[in-house]
Amino acid sequence: MKQSEIKELSVAELQEKLKESKKSYAELKFANSISPLENPIQLRFARRTVARIATELTKRELQ
């Protein structure tokens, strides 16, 4: 998910996306620990998406 897409979402939508993204990242980590993923870069993208959403939420809270 790109930063421009994240900025367009409301706070409630961001919180929902954050929950979904964290769940997805946890599932990927679990799957990778059992047997290596075909594309381990998925882990990096998932982790960074979680960080982008969390950063945007924090930024909006501080405003």
N, C-alpha and C positions, 0 to 999 in steps of 0.2 A: 504494500500500500504506500503510495507516494505522499509526501508532505502536503502537496496541494489538495489531495483528496481528503486528508485528515482535517485540514483547516476548514473545509466546507461542512463538516459534521457538527451537530449540536453536542452539548455536554452529555446528555443522556445517551446519545448514539455512541459517543466516544467511550463511555463507561461500558456499554454493551460490547463494543468491538474489542476493548481491552480484555474483558473477561473471555471472549471467544479466542483471542490471539494467545493469551496465556495458556488456555486449555490446549490449543493446537500445538504450541511450543512444547508443553509437557508431554503430549502424546508422541511428538517427533523424537524427543530426547529418549523416551522409554523405548520406542521402536529401534532407535539407533543403538541403545545399550544391549538389546537382545541380539540383533544382527545388523551389521552396517547398512546404512541407507545407500541406495544407488546414487543419490545426489546429496551428499552431506552439506552442500551449500544451503539447502533448505533450512537447516538449523540456524545459520547466520541470518538469513532473511527474516525468519520468524522472530528471532531475538531482537533484531533491529526494529521490526514493526512494533513489537511490544514497547520498546524504548521510545519510539517516535510518538506513539499514542499517549504514553504516560507523561512525556515531556509536554505535549500540547495540553493535557489536562492540568498539569501543574502550572503552566503558563497562564491558563485562563483563570485558575483559582487566585493567582497573585494579582490579577488585574482588578 
